Amino acid sequence: MNEILEGYIEDLKYNLMSLNEALMEMEKGNTRNDVINTVFRVAHTIKGNSAAMEFYNIEKVTHKMEDLLQEVRSGQRVLTDEIINILYSFHDFMEDCLTFINKDKCDKNIVITEIVEGLIKILTGNAPYIDESSENNNKHDEILSKLEEFKSDTELWNRILENFNRGFIPYWIEVTIDEKCVMKSIRTWLIFEVASAYGSIISSVPKCPSEEELGSDEEFIINNNSISFLIVTDKDVDLLINELFNTSEVTKVKKQEIVIDLIKQELEGSKKENEVTIDEKANASNSQNIKQSPSSEKQAENFIRIPVLKVDGLMDMLGELLILNSQFEQQISEAFGRNSAMMNNLSRSSKLIKEIQASSMSLRMIEIKPTLHRLHRVARDTAAELNKKISIIIEGEETEIDRSAAEKIFDPLMHLVRNAVSHGIEEEEERIKAGKKIEGTIKIKAYSKRDSVYVEVSDDGKGINTQKILKKALALNMAEENKVYSEEEIIKFIFKPGFSTQEVVNNISGRGVGMNVVEEVISHLGGKIDVVNVLGEGCAFTVKIPMNLAVMNGTIIEAAGGRYIIPTLFIKEFFIVDKSNLVSIQNKTEALLIRNNVISVVDVPKMFNIPESDTLHNLREVVILEMDQKLLAFPVDRIIARQEIVSKPLESEFSSISYASGAAILGDGRVSLILDVEEMFKM
C-alpha cells in the first residue's frame, strides 16, 4: 500500500470519528452551527480526498451528502430525524468503503445505489435514482459516438481530464424539446442558461444561439428537436436534470456520466506522451489535495503516524531487555555483591530501561472514546430495531487503554449493550406499570483504577430474574436439581455456552452464544466481569481488564514450595506475625488481629489444591493485600524481590488454574505464575 493511500485511509478514519461524535450531538438535540459545520466539513474533506484518489463512487455519494448538508447549513432545510438517519447510513457506508479500499485498493466494487437513492429522495422527492455508471463499461462505443457529435479531439479530452482532476464531473446531457415549439432558438438559449447555473458547458450541438439568431428560427437550426451538450459540474447533476425537465416545452431529458477511464484509453492510444504528462500533474495534485485537507494538515502538525507493528516490536524487545537485565542483576549480585560498582552501573541502566519502557507503553495507550462511541451506535440501532425508546449516557471517554485491548474489548461490550437493550429495558407498558419513565436509560461508563481499566454497562430495566435463570438452567441440565445455589452462582449460568432465556431467536439474541463470548474474550485479556443485579431496578455488568497488557510491577514470593508473583499494586504491607496476632477457630488459624483489624488468612493448601500442612499453625510472614478497601493476609515462606515483569497470558490448557491471571519469566529464567488477587478475595 503506497503512502498516499495510507494517508487517505488514516484521514478517512479520523473524519469518521469526528462525524460520529457530531451525529451523537445532533441526536441529543444539539443543532448548533458548529456541529452542523463539522459534519459538512467531514463530507467536504472526504469528497475532495476521494476525488483526488480517483475514488469516484465515494466522491459521488459525498457530493450529494454535501449538497444536503449545505441546505441544512443555509437554513433552507430543517434538520429532521430522517436526515440524521441518512447521515448515520452515510457513516456506515463509509466504514464499509474502508473495508473495500483496504482489500481492493479502489472503490469500483462499492455499490452506491441504495445510499444515493436515499439522498436523492430527501433532496428532490423524485423517482428512485438509477445508477447508470455501473453500465458504463459496456457503453464505450456509445459514449465515444456521443463525443464525436462535439467533434471531440485530444484538446477537448484534456479539458475534461483537467476539470475532473479539479473535482468537476463530466456529463453528456441530451434535451428533447416539443416539435411544436415556436421559438426554438429562445428555448435553446434558456436551456443553456439553466445548465450554466450548475456548471460549465465545454461543448454543445448546436452552439448556443447568438443575439442575431435569437427569435429567428430560420437562421437557427436544431436537428431532431434535440440539444446535446457536455457539462462539467461539482453540483448534483440530478437537480439539474429535474430543473431541465420542468422547463416549459421540454419533453425528455437524458444524462450519461462520461467515464474518465475511456477518455484516458483514447488518449493513450493517440498521444501516449501527453497522457504521461497529464498523469504526473494529476498525481502531484492528488498528493497536494490530501496533504492540504484541513484535518490532515492539523494532524501533521502534532502527530507522527507510526505502524502498530513497529510499536509492538519495540515493546517486545523492551520486555526481553527487561528480563535480561533482571538476570544480570541476579548474577552480578551473587558474584560481586549488591554494593559493587558494576551493580551500581547496572541499577542506573535498569532505571533508564524502565523510563524508556514507560514512554514506549504510552505509545500503545489510546483513549477509549472511539470504542464508547461505537457502543452508543450499537445501543441506538438495537433500540430502533426493537422499537424501544432509550437514552444513552456515556462517561469516561478520556480513559486510556492499551490499543490492542481497545480493539478486542469491543465485541464483548457490544454483546452487553445489546443485551441491556434487548433483555434489560422493558416494553413501554411494562415500564409504565412499574412507575418508570417510558424512555429507558443505558449507561456506559469507563474509568481506570490501580493499573486496570473498568467499563460498566448498566441499565434501569427489570434486572435479572434469578429464579427464571435457575429454572432454565435446570431444563438445560446445567444445574443440579437438589443443590442450593446462591444468587451469584445462578447469574454465572448466563455465561454458559448455549444458555439463553429468549424464547424466540431474533437478530439480537436467543442463540446462547453472546454472553459466553463475553466471558471468554475478557478472560483471555486477563480480565474479569462482575454483575450487580437488583430485580425490578436494573443490572450492571462491570468489565475489568489490565490497562497495559504487557508489563507490570510484581513482587516475587515463595509459598507452598513454589515461587509466585503478586502484583505490587495490591500489596499494602509485609507483616511478621506474632502469637498475639493469631485468631483461631477450632484450632485452625483463620484470621489475624493487626492494629484492631481482624484480617482473614488465605487457606494456601486449599487454594493450591495441595495436602494440608502445619503452615497455618506456624505462621511467620504474611503479605497484607488490599482491594476495594478490604484486607486479606497471604502467608508466605519468603519474600524474594520486587521487579518489573513481562506478563504473558495463560493458554487455554491452564484455564482451570483459577488463582493465576498469567505468567512471567524471572531473572533466573524460571517461569512463575502471577497470582490473581481478585480471585483470592472471592475465595
Number of C-alpha atoms within 10 A of each C-alpha: 7 7 9 14 17 13 17 20 17 14 22 23 15 15 22 21 17 18 24 20 18 20 24 19 15 19 13 11 10 14 16 11 11 12 19 21 17 17 24 22 20 21 24 20 24 26 25 22 27 24 25 25 23 19 19 20 23 22 24 20 22 24 23 23 25 23 19 21 24 16 14 19 18 10 10 11 14 12 17 11 11 11 18 15 13 17 21 18 15 22 18 12 18 19 14 12 21 18 13 16 17 14 10 11 14 18 22 14 12 16 15 15 17 15 19 23 18 18 22 21 14 14 18 11 10 13 9 13 16 11 16 11 14 14 9 16 11 10 14 15 11 11 18 15 13 19 20 11 14 18 12 14 13 14 10 15 17 17 13 22 22 15 17 20 22 16 22 19 26 25 19 20 20 20 20 17 24 14 13 9 14 12 13 23 24 20 20 24 17 16 21 20 12 16 21 15 12 17 19 17 19 14 19 20 16 17 17 22 21 10 11 9 15 18 16 15 15 8 11 20 15 15 8 9 16 18 21 21 24 25 24 24 21 19 18 19 22 16 15 17 20 13 14 21 19 13 15 13 17 20 14 15 19 12 17 17 19 24 18 16 12 17 18 18 12 16 20 14 9 13 11 14 10 13 18 13 10 17 14 11 13 20 15 12 16 22 18 13 20 25 19 14 17 14 18 21 13 12 13 11 8 7 9 8 10 9 8 13 9 10 15 17 11 14 21 15 12 20 20 14 15 23 22 16 18 22 16 16 22 16 15 16 15 10 10 12 14 15 9 13 11 14 19 13 11 17 15 10 13 18 12 12 17 14 12 13 19 12 11 16 20 14 16 19 18 17 16 23 21 17 17 23 18 16 23 23 17 18 24 21 15 20 20 12 12 13 11 18 18 19 14 17 12 16 15 17 17 12 19 21 27 22 19 16 20 20 12 14 18 18 18 19 25 22 20 24 26 21 19 29 27 21 18 25 27 24 18 17 11 14 19 13 9 13 9 16 14 17 17 22 21 26 18 25 18 22 18 17 10 10 12 15 21 22 23 20 22 26 24 23 26 21 22 21 15 18 12 12 20 22 16 18 21 13 11 12 10 14 17 11 12 6 7 10 12 9 14 13 12 19 21 13 21 23 18 18 14 15 21 23 16 14 9 9 11 9 9 17 20 16 17 18 17 25 23 18 17 21 19 14 17 21 18 18 22 19 19 20 16 14 17 14 20 15 12 16 15 20 21 22 20 19 23 23 24 22 23 21 21 17 22 18 16 24 19 23 20 15 18 15 8 10 20 23 26 21 19 16 15 18 19 14 11 15 14 10 17 13 11 9 16 20 17 13 9 6 8 12 19 19 20 23 15 14 7 8 10 16 20 19 20 20 19 20 15 11 13 13 9 10 8 11 11 8 17 20 14 12 17 16 18 22 21 19 25 18 15 7 6 10 19 23 25 19 25 21 17 14 16 12 10 15 17 19 26 23 22 18 18 20 10 8 7 11 13 8 15 13 18 23 24 22 20 23 18 23 19 14 12 9 13 18 22 25 20 19 21 16 13 19 16 6 11
